[in-house]
Amino acid sequence: MAHHGPVQDDGEMVAAGGEPSMQDAAFAALLVESGLVGRADLEEAAALAGNSDRHVDEILIERGLLDPRALVKVVATAWRLPIVPLSRSRIDRGIFFRWSAELYLAENWMPVHEGREGRVLVATARIPDADRTARIAAILASQVEFGVATSSEIRAAVLRTTNERRTRRRPFGFGGRGR
């Protein structure tokens, strides 16, 4: 998973495979430059993230070091994107279940629903630069438009959506095999 890892001395984050992640480096710089977190807290969270399946912002939020509302406001402003309130958004299961929850969690994005002009609205917790946009559009085989969500919101929405699917397959929500 190339989504987090330790911070090098130069402030560049390193992906799990040891390669610098441009997405995470830009995100880390935004967190520090905006004053949302200090470098020491970021480095500690990055070290913890490097040993888990969690993203840096998830760890900072869980530890009370980063306010998720402030994070989405800063990110939305910096990236000039709308905020996607995933807890209140309609998730198009037809689009969502074409790919794996693991992909969405590892890459820190998820499709929400078809938006304007047939474009798929994608919630992202990392900047949708040209490479990320092209990769996600290729995966979805669709034009995309982006909105901002935190990694924690994306994780919660992915887990909620996959759990709802499992529950629907079990009669009365418990026991038995799927239909």
Secondary structure, DSSP 8 states (H G I E B T S, - for coil): --S---B-TTS-BB-TTS-B-HHHHHHHHHHHHTTSS-HHHHHHHHHHHHTSS--HHHHHHHTTSS-HHHHHHHHHHHHT--B--GGGS---HHHHTTS-HHHHHHHTEEEEEE-GGG-EEEEESS---HHHHHHHHHHHTS-EEEEE--HHHHHHHHHHHHHHHHHHHSGGGSSS---
